Amino acid sequence: MSKDHDRLALRLVHTISKLNSGELLSVSELASEFGVDIRTIQRDIQRLSFLPIEKKNGKISLASYALGSVGFEDLREFLKLCGIEELFPNLESRTLQDLFNPNLNTSLLIHPANFEKIQAQEFERLQVAILNRRKIFFHYHQKSRDIKPYKLVHYLGRWYLLGVDGEDIKTFALEKIKNLALQDEGFELDQGLLEEIEANRYAFLSASKNEITLFIDKYAMPYFEKRRILPNQKILNKDESGMEIITQSSYDEEILRIIQQWIPHIFILSPESLKERLRERMEGYLGMMN
């Protein structure tokens, strides 16, 4: 694990410990104690948003009902929420203790993914709207939207909002949402739709899905067999040369991004429209090199 991650882990552990002991903490005091700037501490606090943190008079504290109850179980839930529970062999208390021990975690080196920066205030307002089932209004691609917000979804380093626009479920990139406003009007949750969203590990979802058939060569085949790289991925047949799989997607761009990462070990068999889009993209790229 890098030194930056060592310092981050130590800051989070010490901050949790202080909160758990009932201390009132100020951002500026924490920044001074750890020798970092205020924005770094603010990001740390955002990482701890899974805790019942209260803000009052410029200071933060742990909700009284939670004092003394934050432990490794909470950290395990946090790792699961972030989708990185499989990053380590197990999540036993001893393992977590070792991860936060600077004398032991120097044996690890983890290269983190790049994550987009989003506005904390907008993120929190969207959470409030989702939890309180309140409709929201915003501009997206210069178009007005009245949305029933269902979930905030993180996918490949970016945050997306899944919400119902009229009768359709749609996906909105948070960075493109402008002029967000919470409305007084509430809405009734469609439990079936919510379950479908939670069962889908990808950000893009809609009522209609495109069926796509791909061929994976023998080099990439083991990776696709061991992991669900593609949404709704099913193996049709396979032999020593590779395998044919079928996948479903609500958004072609989602599939194209994955395909481009695996070229030249993946081939589109159908539909022809997707093959043509990839061909045009590749020809455009090669044309730039001439």
N, C-alpha and C positions, 0 to 999 in steps of 0.2 A: 504494500500500500504506500502511496507517495506521501511525502512530508505534509503536503497540503491536506490530504485526507486524514493523516494522523492528527493534525491540528483541529480539523473540523470535528472529528470524532471526540476528541478531548473536550472541545468547547460544548458540544451537545451533551455529553455525559455530565460535565460540571454544571451546566445550566439546568438540566433535569434534576440533578441532586439538590441544587439550591431551591428550585421550585417545590420539590417534594418535601423539603424541610420547612416550607411555609414562608420563604423570604419574598420580599417585594423587590423586583429587579427593574432597573432602568436601562434603557438601551445604551445611553452614554457611559454609564458606569461599567457595563459589561464590555463595551468597546475598549475602554481604558484598561480594564483588568486583563483582557486577552491580547491587547496590542493590535487591534484591527480597527477598521473604520465602521461607522454606524450602519452603513448599508449592509455590511457583512453580517452584523448581528441581526438586522432586520430579516435577512434571508434565513439565518439560523432559526429565528422564531417562526418563520413561515414553514420551515421543515418540521417544526414541532406542533403544527396545527392539529395533529391528531389528538393532542392533549387538551383537556378543558381549561385553556388559559384565559384568564380574565384581564382586561385592561382598565385601569382607573388612575386618574391624575398623572398620566404619563408613565406609569409603571405597570408591570405585568406580574401576575401571581397565578398560582394554581387554584382552581375552584376548591372551596373548603371541603366538599364531599369527596374529593379525590386525593386529599393530602395523605401521604404515607402509603398510597395504593399503587403508585407508579413503579413498575419493576420490569423485569426482563420479558414478561408476558406482553406488556405494552410495546416493547421494542420488537418482539416477534411479529405482532400484528402490524406494526409500522412497516417492517421489511416485506411482509406479505402484501400490504396495500400498494407498495411501490413495485411489486412484481419481481423482487430480487431475492426471494427466499431460497431459490435454488442456486444462488450464487455460492453458497457455502454448504459443506457436507451435511451439517445439521444445525438446528437452532436451539440446542440445549443451552442452559444457563452458563455452563462452563465455557462453551464455545463463544458466546457473546461476551463474556468477561475477557477472554483472550483477545477478542477483536478490539476492545477498548484499552487494552494494556499496551502502552508504547514500547515495553520491553519485549513483547512477543509478536506484535503485528508487523514488525519490520520484515518478516519473512514473506509478506504479501505485496504484490504490485498489481493494482487494478487500474486499468485505463478507462475512465468514465466516458459515457456518451455525451454529446453536446446537446444541451437543452436550451430551448428558446426562453427569453426573458419576457415575463408577462407582468402586467400591473396588478399588484396585490389587491388594491381596492376593487378593481373590476372583478377579479377572481372571487373575492369574498361576496360581492353583491350577487354574482351568479349562484354561489352556494346558497345564499339566503333565499333566492327565488326558487331554487330547486327544492330545498327543504320545506319551504312554506307553500309550495305549489302555487306560485304567483306567476302570471304571465309577464313577459318582458317585451320591450320594444327596442329595436336598434336598427342601424343602417349597415347593410352588407353589400359590397360591390355597388354602392350608391343606390341601393334599393331598400325601401322601408320594409321591416319585418315585424310581425306580431307572432310571438313564439310561445309555445308551452314548453318550458325547459325540463328535460328529463335527467340528463347525466353530463358531467364533465369527464371526458375520456382522454387519457394520455396515450399517444401512439407515436413511436419513432421520434421521440424528443420534442413533440409538439402537443399542445392542448387543443381539444376540440369540444364544442358543445353539441350534444345530440338533443334535438327538440322537434316538436310537431308544428309544422307550418300548414295551417288549414287542416287537411286530412293526411298529409304526407310527413313521414319522419325524414329529417334532413340533418346534415352535418355542417357545422360552421367552425372555421379556424378562429380561435380566440383573437389572434393578432389582427384579424381583419374586421372584427366587430367594432363599430363606432357608435357613439352617442347612446350608450346603453342606459335604459331607464326601466325601473320596476313599476309594474302597473298594480293598481288596487285589486283588479279582477283576478280571482283565483281560477283553478281548473281541476277537474277530476282526473285522477291518475288512471291510465289504462294499464292494469296489472300485467296483462299478457304481453304488452309491448315492452314494459319494464323488464320482464323476465327474458325476453328476446335480446334486449340490449345487454343485459348482464351476462348472458350466455355467449355473446359474440365478443371475441378478444380483439377485434379490429375496430377502428374508429368509424368506418363508413358503413352506414346501414340505410336501407330504404325498403319500401314494400316490394319492389321488383329487383331481381338479381339476374345477372348475366352468367350463363354457363360457359366455362372456358376449359378447353382440353389442352394439356401440355405434355411434352415429352422431356423427361429428365435423363441425361446420359449417366453412364456408370460412375463417373467421377462424383457428380453431385447427388446421386441416388441415396447414399447412406445418410446424408444430412436431412433430406426430405422424409426419409423413413423414420428417423429418430425424433424429429421435431415437426410441429404443425406450422410450417413456414407460410403456407397459403391458407386463406379462409375457407372453411368447409372442405378441406382437402380430403380426397378419397383416391385410393390407388385402384386403377382399372385392371392393369396387368403389368407384369415385369419379367425380365429375363436378364441374362448376363450383359446385354448391351445397354440396359437402362429400364425405365418404367414409364408408363403412360398414366397420368393422373387427371382428375377432373376437379375443378374448383368453381366456386360461385362468388361473385362480387357485385356489390351495388355501385361500384365506382371504378371505372377502367384504370384511372390514374394510379389507384392503389396497387393493382396487379402489375402494371407496367413498371413501377418503381422496383418491385421485387424481381421481375424478370430481368431488368437491366443490371441488377446486382449479380445475377448468375450467368450472364452471357460469357462464354459461348456454350455453356453446359445445359441450356434450357431452350426449348423450341415451342412456338405456338402452333398447335395443330388446327384449332378453331377457336373463335370465329374468324372469318376472313377480315372483318372490319378491324379487329384488334391487331392482326398481323400487319395490315396496311398502316395502322398508326405507328407501330414499332418501326416498320420499314422507313417511313417518312422521317421519323425521329433520328434513326441511325444515318440515313442519307444526308440529313441536314448537318449532323455532327461531322461526318466525314468530309462534307463540302467545306466546312470551316477550316479543315486542315490543309486544303489545297492552296 
